[in-house]
Amino acid sequence: MKLLIDFLPVLLFFIAYKLAGIYVATGVAIAASAAQIGWSWIRQRRVETLPLVTLGLLVVLGGLTIALRDPIFVMWKPTLVNWLFAGAFLATQFIGQRTLAERMLGGAVRVEPPIWRRLNLLWGGFFLLLGAINLFVVYVASGYFSAHQALLAASALPGVDLNQCASLFSGATLELCERARASEGIWVNFKLFGMMGLTLLFVIGQAVYLARHMEDEPDPQEAR
């Protein structure tokens, strides 16, 4: 249930994007994330630090995207959030008695301390890599950045709503707009399906790794 609630802003962003474009979707994501924080406070009377920082980044970067009509700010948000998570995991590798991985899973799983430290490094490395992959998709794989810059140069506009290509342009500029729109869609699809798929694969791999190193619970009969 918690995983579904955590995933809800990303899902709502995707749906809103398909219906109304990236600027509306960004506003929806900000509202959904704020509601998520509010719901956590109502239920538990506390809010963890990382969700608050994530919301702060979304408000700043999403606000810049909406105000400046430039999606690149909100496209950077997954990278910064993932690198923030990476920093949190890697910092506990050197600070404190227990790593963040052990604090998160230690109540349910028993393994030796070196295994926790290794797993903690894997989590940190995974988030670093996921943030880098997001930038690769934005700047290279999707071709979004170059397509968007070409459109801005051809249209002489400071910002363009790619959801309204047909009503704004014609001819070669319309083709540029449609290409930028398709590239933007590639990133949106990656944000939902790519990041979720990579995360699920990593979690499954982590579960297999932990299962190989879990300590057996003591048998109550043998303890007598």
C-alpha positions as CSV (number, residue, x, y, z in Angstrom):
1,M,0.0,0.0,0.0
2,K,2.8,2.4,0.9
3,L,4.6,1.7,-2.4
4,L,1.4,2.5,-4.3
5,I,1.0,5.8,-2.4
6,D,4.7,6.7,-3.0
7,F,4.2,5.9,-6.7
8,L,1.0,7.9,-7.1
9,P,2.5,11.3,-8.0
10,V,4.5,9.8,-10.9
11,L,1.4,8.0,-12.2
12,L,-0.7,11.1,-12.0
13,F,2.1,13.1,-13.7
14,F,2.0,10.5,-16.6
15,I,-1.8,10.6,-16.9
16,A,-1.9,14.4,-16.8
17,Y,0.8,14.6,-19.4
18,K,-1.1,12.4,-21.8
19,L,-4.2,14.5,-21.4
20,A,-2.9,18.1,-21.1
21,G,0.9,18.3,-21.6
22,I,3.9,18.7,-19.4
23,Y,3.0,22.0,-17.7
24,V,-0.3,20.8,-16.4
25,A,1.3,17.5,-15.5
26,T,4.0,19.3,-13.5
27,G,1.3,21.2,-11.5
28,V,-0.5,17.9,-10.9
29,A,2.7,16.3,-9.6
30,I,3.4,19.2,-7.2
31,A,-0.2,19.0,-5.8
32,A,-0.1,15.2,-5.5
33,S,3.3,15.3,-3.7
34,A,2.1,17.9,-1.3
35,A,-1.1,15.9,-0.6
36,Q,1.1,12.9,0.0
37,I,3.1,14.7,2.6
38,G,-0.1,16.0,4.2
39,W,-1.6,12.5,4.3
40,S,1.6,11.2,6.0
41,W,1.4,14.0,8.6
42,I,-2.3,13.3,9.3
43,R,-1.7,9.6,9.8
44,Q,1.6,9.6,11.6
45,R,2.0,13.1,12.9
46,R,5.5,13.2,11.4
47,V,7.1,13.5,8.0
48,E,10.4,12.0,7.0
49,T,13.2,14.4,5.8
50,L,13.7,12.9,2.3
51,P,10.1,13.3,1.1
52,L,10.1,16.9,2.3
53,V,13.4,17.6,0.4
54,T,12.0,15.8,-2.6
55,L,8.8,18.0,-2.5
56,G,11.0,21.1,-2.1
57,L,13.0,20.2,-5.2
58,L,9.8,19.5,-7.1
59,V,8.3,22.8,-6.1
60,V,11.4,24.8,-7.1
61,L,12.2,22.9,-10.4
62,G,8.5,22.4,-11.3
63,G,7.8,26.0,-10.5
64,L,10.6,27.1,-12.8
65,T,9.3,24.8,-15.6
66,I,5.9,26.3,-15.4
67,A,7.0,29.9,-15.0
68,L,9.7,29.9,-17.7
69,R,7.8,27.4,-20.0
70,D,10.9,25.2,-20.1
71,P,10.5,21.5,-19.2
72,I,14.3,21.0,-18.7
73,F,14.0,22.0,-15.1
74,V,11.5,19.3,-14.1
75,M,13.4,16.8,-16.3
76,W,16.4,17.3,-14.0
77,K,14.3,16.6,-10.9
78,P,14.6,12.7,-11.0
79,T,18.4,13.0,-11.3
80,L,18.7,15.3,-8.4
81,V,16.4,13.2,-6.2
82,N,18.2,10.0,-7.1
83,W,21.6,11.6,-6.4
84,L,20.2,12.9,-3.1
85,F,19.2,9.3,-2.2
86,A,22.6,8.1,-3.2
87,G,24.2,10.7,-1.0
88,A,22.1,9.6,2.0
89,F,23.1,5.9,1.5
90,L,26.8,6.6,0.9
91,A,27.1,9.1,3.9
92,T,25.9,6.3,6.3
93,Q,28.7,4.1,4.9
94,F,31.1,6.3,6.8
95,I,28.9,8.0,9.5
96,G,27.1,6.3,12.3
97,Q,27.1,2.7,13.5
98,R,24.5,1.4,11.1
99,T,24.1,2.0,7.4
100,L,20.9,3.3,5.9
101,A,20.2,-0.1,4.3
102,E,20.4,-1.8,7.7
103,R,18.1,0.9,9.3
104,M,15.5,0.3,6.6
105,L,15.6,-3.5,6.5
106,G,17.3,-4.6,9.7
107,G,14.0,-5.1,11.5
108,A,12.9,-7.8,8.9
109,V,16.2,-9.3,7.8
110,R,19.2,-10.6,9.8
111,V,22.5,-10.7,8.0
112,E,26.1,-10.0,9.0
113,P,27.3,-6.4,9.2
114,P,29.6,-6.7,6.1
115,I,26.6,-7.7,4.0
116,W,24.7,-4.6,5.1
117,R,27.6,-2.4,4.2
118,R,27.9,-4.1,0.8
119,L,24.2,-3.7,0.2
120,N,24.3,-0.1,1.3
121,L,27.0,0.6,-1.4
122,L,24.9,-1.1,-4.0
123,W,21.9,1.1,-3.2
124,G,24.1,4.2,-3.3
125,G,25.6,3.1,-6.6
126,F,22.2,2.3,-8.1
127,F,20.8,5.7,-7.3
128,L,23.8,7.4,-8.8
129,L,23.4,5.3,-11.9
130,L,19.7,5.9,-12.2
131,G,20.2,9.7,-12.0
132,A,22.9,9.5,-14.7
133,I,20.6,7.4,-16.9
134,N,17.9,10.0,-16.6
135,L,20.2,12.7,-18.0
136,F,21.3,10.3,-20.8
137,V,17.7,9.9,-21.8
138,V,17.1,13.7,-21.7
139,Y,20.2,14.8,-23.6
140,V,21.1,11.8,-25.8
141,A,18.7,8.9,-26.1
142,S,15.5,10.8,-26.7
143,G,17.1,13.7,-28.5
144,Y,14.8,16.1,-26.5
145,F,17.3,18.8,-25.7
146,S,18.6,19.3,-29.3
147,A,15.1,19.1,-30.7
148,H,13.7,21.6,-28.2
149,Q,16.6,24.0,-28.8
150,A,16.1,23.8,-32.6
151,L,12.4,24.6,-32.1
152,L,13.1,27.6,-29.9
153,A,15.6,28.9,-32.5
154,A,13.1,28.4,-35.4
155,S,10.1,29.9,-33.6
156,A,11.9,32.8,-31.9
157,L,9.8,32.1,-28.8
158,P,11.1,31.9,-25.2
159,G,9.1,28.9,-24.5
160,V,6.6,26.5,-26.3
161,D,3.8,24.3,-25.1
162,L,4.5,21.2,-27.2
163,N,1.0,20.0,-26.6
164,Q,-0.2,22.8,-28.9
165,C,2.1,22.3,-31.9
166,A,-0.7,22.2,-34.5
167,S,-2.3,25.4,-33.3
168,L,1.0,27.3,-33.0
169,F,3.0,26.4,-36.1
170,S,2.9,25.2,-39.6
171,G,5.4,23.8,-42.2
172,A,8.9,23.1,-41.1
173,T,8.4,24.6,-37.6
174,L,5.5,22.3,-37.0
175,E,7.7,19.4,-37.9
176,L,10.3,20.6,-35.4
177,C,7.6,21.0,-32.8
178,E,6.2,17.5,-33.4
179,R,9.8,16.0,-33.2
180,A,10.3,17.8,-29.9
181,R,7.0,16.6,-28.6
182,A,7.8,13.0,-29.5
183,S,11.2,13.3,-27.8
184,E,9.6,14.7,-24.7
185,G,7.2,11.8,-24.7
186,I,10.1,9.4,-24.7
187,W,11.4,10.9,-21.5
188,V,7.9,10.9,-19.9
189,N,7.6,7.2,-20.7
190,F,11.0,6.5,-19.3
191,K,10.2,8.4,-16.1
192,L,7.3,6.0,-15.5
193,F,8.1,2.7,-17.1
194,G,11.9,2.8,-17.3
195,M,12.7,4.0,-13.8
196,M,10.0,1.8,-12.3
197,G,11.3,-1.2,-14.2
198,L,14.9,-0.6,-13.3
199,T,14.0,-0.1,-9.6
200,L,11.9,-3.3,-9.6
201,L,14.8,-5.3,-11.1
202,F,17.2,-3.9,-8.5
203,V,14.8,-4.7,-5.7
204,I,14.4,-8.3,-6.9
205,G,18.2,-8.6,-7.2
206,Q,18.6,-7.2,-3.7
207,A,16.1,-9.8,-2.4
208,V,18.0,-12.6,-4.0
209,Y,21.2,-11.4,-2.6
210,L,19.8,-11.1,0.9
211,A,18.2,-14.5,0.7
212,R,21.7,-16.0,0.1
213,H,23.1,-14.4,3.2
214,M,20.2,-14.4,5.7
215,E,20.9,-15.8,9.1
216,D,18.6,-18.6,10.2
217,E,16.3,-17.7,13.2
218,P,17.2,-19.7,16.3
219,D,14.9,-22.7,16.8
220,P,13.0,-22.2,20.1
221,Q,13.1,-26.0,20.8
222,E,16.9,-26.0,20.5
223,A,17.2,-23.0,22.8
224,R,15.7,-25.0,25.7
